[in-house]
């Protein structure tokens, strides 16, 4: 009496392999996405933790952690350097390699930590002031008279024939003072994408605490996070830097980021 064979036929094997391949095609990208986003989250949290601990240690040593004690971000970073593990001090030039960072990150004091993170002292982006274009000439003149400080920061243009026309010429840029920033490339300057909101995040010294830009008390507190580079938003630098706070409070932030890459 012959025993029954339980071997799979070639057709059955091919069907099983097709199903496994289809499932893998669906599952693998999600697994890779999860792995990358979790790693990015860990790097961001590490950078934030290092800065927070350094400020805590400075305070414990009676070293000032008030922004008013520092004229520029580079002055603060020079002191911060003593409270973190630095392997390379780049001075006022970016460490090699030099990625295409925004101009505000060039020629600034920078150093690399033992974990590869790049710390940069950054100047706050200039504040954009645009005068209201819906004011008539007389009303606009009265507004300036009410507050003489606006005379040098608003731009006006009067057409005699219209007697009330105001034409917007260009935005006016005003320096932000008293803003102390540390910007961190959390996966190092040798690894891409080297872009704000992806692996480059900014933190501000606020009342003795380090706060991700966009958070309470920072200059971009009321600014929405935007990583877009369409250039349509006049407050573009602010909106990019405000993503630092989004990264801190949104647990799905880095999943969204890596879907975009």
C-alpha positions in Angstrom: 0.0 0.0 0.0 1.5 3.3 -1.1 1.9 6.2 1.4 0.3 9.5 0.5 2.7 12.3 -0.3 2.3 15.6 1.5 4.8 17.6 -0.6 3.8 20.9 -2.1 3.4 21.2 -5.8 5.4 23.8 -7.7 2.3 25.9 -8.3 1.5 26.0 -4.5 5.1 27.0 -3.7 4.9 29.8 -6.3 1.6 31.1 -4.9 3.0 31.1 -1.4 6.1 33.0 -2.5 3.9 35.5 -4.3 1.8 36.1 -1.2 4.9 36.5 1.0 6.5 38.9 -1.5 3.3 41.0 -1.6 3.1 41.1 2.2 6.8 42.0 2.5 6.3 44.9 0.0 3.6 46.3 2.2 5.2 45.7 5.5 8.9 46.4 4.9 8.6 50.2 4.1 6.7 50.7 7.3 9.3 48.8 9.3 12.1 50.9 7.7 10.1 54.1 8.3 9.6 53.1 11.9 13.3 52.3 12.4 14.4 55.6 10.8 11.9 57.8 12.7 12.7 56.1 16.0 16.4 56.7 15.5 15.7 60.4 14.6 13.5 60.8 17.7 16.2 59.3 19.9 18.8 61.7 18.4 16.6 64.7 18.9 15.8 63.7 22.5 19.5 63.2 23.2 20.4 66.7 21.9 17.7 68.3 23.9 18.8 66.3 27.0 22.5 67.3 26.6 21.5 71.0 26.3 19.2 70.8 29.3 21.8 69.1 31.5 24.5 71.5 30.5 22.3 74.5 31.5 21.4 72.8 34.8 25.1 72.2 35.5 26.0 75.8 34.7 23.3 77.0 37.1 24.7 74.7 39.8 28.1 76.2 39.3 26.6 79.7 39.7 27.3 80.4 36.0 24.7 82.7 34.6 21.9 81.0 32.5 20.1 84.3 31.8 20.0 85.4 28.2 20.7 89.0 29.3 24.2 87.9 30.4 25.3 87.1 26.9 25.7 89.6 24.1 25.6 87.0 21.4 24.8 83.3 21.0 28.5 82.6 20.4 29.3 84.0 23.9 26.9 81.5 25.4 28.2 78.6 23.3 31.8 79.4 24.5 30.6 78.8 28.1 28.4 75.9 27.2 31.4 74.2 25.7 32.8 73.5 29.2 29.8 71.5 30.1 29.6 69.1 27.1 32.0 66.5 25.7 33.6 68.3 22.7 35.9 66.4 20.3 36.5 69.1 17.7 36.2 72.9 18.1 35.7 74.5 14.8 36.0 78.1 16.0 34.0 80.4 13.9 33.9 78.2 10.8 31.8 75.1 10.3 33.6 71.8 10.8 34.4 69.7 7.7 32.4 68.6 5.7 30.5 71.8 5.2 27.0 71.1 4.1 24.8 73.7 2.4 23.4 75.1 5.7 21.4 78.4 5.6 23.6 81.5 5.6 22.7 82.3 9.2 24.7 79.1 10.2 27.8 80.0 8.4 30.8 81.7 10.0 29.4 81.1 13.4 31.1 79.4 16.4 30.6 75.6 16.2 31.9 72.4 17.7 31.3 68.7 17.4 30.5 66.4 20.4 31.9 62.9 21.0 28.6 61.5 19.7 29.0 63.3 16.3 26.4 66.1 16.9 27.3 69.5 15.6 26.5 72.5 17.8 26.3 75.9 16.3 25.7 79.4 17.8 23.1 81.1 15.6 21.8 84.6 15.3 18.0 84.9 15.3 16.5 85.7 11.9 15.6 89.3 11.4 12.0 90.3 12.2 9.9 91.3 9.2 7.8 94.3 9.7 5.3 95.2 6.9 3.2 98.3 7.2 -0.6 97.9 6.7 -1.5 98.6 3.0 -5.1 99.3 3.8 -4.4 102.7 5.5 -5.1 105.9 3.7 -2.2 108.4 3.5 -3.5 110.7 6.2 -4.4 107.8 8.5 -1.0 106.2 7.9 0.8 109.5 8.7 -1.2 109.7 12.0 -0.2 106.2 12.9 3.5 107.2 12.6 2.9 110.4 14.6 1.4 108.3 17.4 4.5 106.2 17.7 7.7 107.8 16.4 9.5 104.5 16.6 7.6 103.3 13.5 8.9 106.1 11.4 12.1 104.3 10.6 10.7 100.8 10.4 7.7 101.3 8.0 7.9 102.2 4.4 5.4 104.6 2.8 4.7 105.8 -0.7 2.2 108.5 -1.7 0.7 109.1 -5.1 -0.3 112.8 -5.3 -3.0 112.1 -8.0 -4.7 109.5 -5.8 -4.2 111.5 -2.6 -4.7 108.4 -0.4 -2.9 105.6 -2.1 -0.3 103.5 -0.3 1.8 101.1 -2.3 3.6 98.3 -0.5 7.2 98.5 -1.6 9.2 95.9 0.3 9.3 94.3 3.7 11.4 96.0 6.3 13.8 93.8 8.3 14.5 94.6 12.0 17.2 93.0 14.1 16.1 90.8 17.0 18.2 91.4 20.0 18.6 89.4 23.2 17.9 86.1 21.5 20.4 83.3 22.4 20.2 80.3 20.2 22.0 77.0 19.9 21.3 75.0 16.7 22.1 71.3 16.6 22.5 68.9 13.6 21.4 65.9 15.6 22.9 63.3 13.3 26.1 65.2 12.5 27.2 67.4 9.6 28.5 64.4 7.6 25.0 62.8 7.3 22.1 64.1 5.2 19.7 65.7 4.9 21.2 68.6 6.9 18.0 70.5 6.7 16.0 72.5 9.3 13.1 70.5 10.7 14.6 67.2 9.5 17.9 66.8 11.4 18.7 70.4 12.2 16.9 72.0 15.2 17.2 75.2 17.1 16.9 75.8 20.9 16.6 79.1 22.7 17.8 80.2 26.1 14.7 81.5 27.9 14.6 82.5 31.5 17.3 80.1 32.5 15.9 77.2 30.5 16.6 75.7 27.1 13.4 75.7 25.0 12.9 74.3 21.4 12.2 77.3 19.2 8.5 77.6 18.7 7.9 76.7 22.4 6.8 79.1 25.2 8.8 82.3 25.4 10.8 81.8 22.2 10.8 84.4 19.4 8.7 82.1 17.1 6.2 81.0 19.8 3.2 81.9 17.7 4.6 80.7 14.4 3.4 77.5 12.8 6.0 74.9 11.8 6.7 74.6 8.0 9.5 72.7 6.3 8.4 73.8 2.9 10.9 75.7 0.8 8.4 77.4 -1.6 9.6 80.8 -0.4 6.0 82.2 -0.3 6.1 82.8 3.5 7.9 85.9 4.4 8.5 84.5 7.9 10.0 81.4 6.3 13.1 81.2 8.7 10.8 81.5 11.7 8.4 78.8 10.5 11.3 76.4 9.8 12.9 76.9 13.2 9.5 76.6 14.9 9.5 72.9 13.8 11.9 72.3 16.7 9.0 72.6 19.2 6.8 70.4 17.0 9.5 67.7 17.1 9.5 68.0 20.9 5.7 67.7 21.4 4.5 65.5 18.5 5.3 61.9 18.9 4.6 61.2 15.2 6.6 64.2 14.0 9.6 62.1 12.7 7.3 59.6 10.9 5.9 62.5 9.0 9.4 63.8 8.3 10.6 60.6 6.9 7.6 60.1 4.7 8.6 63.4 3.0 12.2 62.3 2.3 
